[in-house]
Amino acid sequence: MSQALTLARPYARAAFSIAKDEGNFAAWSSALGFAAQVAADPRVAALLLNPELADADAVALLSPDGAGESFGRFLGLLAENRRLPQLPEIAGLYEELRAEAERVVKAKVTSAAALPAGELDTIRAALKKRFGREVEVETAVDASLIGGAVIDAGDVVIDGSLKGKLERLQTALAN
């Protein structure tokens, strides 16, 4: 995985630089997301490794409708350097660069049951205060948490779930 990220990093930076120059972060996010999703499909991934696949055909397969000319050239460069299989990693690194540039923290809130909008707003406000940035919240439900929630915001994980508290209590009692 780390080798794939190492190979993807310069391409993600290049894509970010082009998007920044064009002032079009959202379009590049969308196009890279589409291409990464297609490239991650096992059937397409096998096709991309086929040396008989022409670069132009690979670019056409991975380009979403309405993608700009610069995105097509970017995919062409990836095809030429046999880096199309790294598109999922490139897209992920691009999104990290974009979030940093736009001063946005992406947080995933996993709770035992669906949270009301008011609670999500409270969590969003608390995270905004903690990080000093705008916060984009994604939600998920995991009934195995029993109660409470787990918040994953980049390098910070806050486990306020009942399951997590029980596990910590079990560990403390075992010692």
C-alpha angles and dihedrals in degrees: 000000000000091000090053090050091048091052092045099047100079091047092049089051091049092050090048091050092051092047090049092050090049092043088230110119094147096053091049091047090053095046094045091046091053094046092046092050092050093045091050092059105106093227093051092043089057090048092051090057091054108107090209092065108103116231091236091054091050091050091049091050094051101039116097120221111276096020112151126252091252090057090052090051090049091053089046090056090049091049092048091052093042092242100125091107087063092062094107091054092043091052092048093050091046090055090051091052091047093049090050092049093047091043093238128146117206113213131185116208113197114188137175090244135013111288122230116245091250092059091047090052090051091050091046091051092048092050091046089054092047096048100029090227140096112276128217110200125205117188134211135174123225113173091194088075087074092205141349124034145269117226118201112188111167108288093357123084119183112192109196094153123126089231090056092047091051091049091050090048091050090051092048092050092047092057 
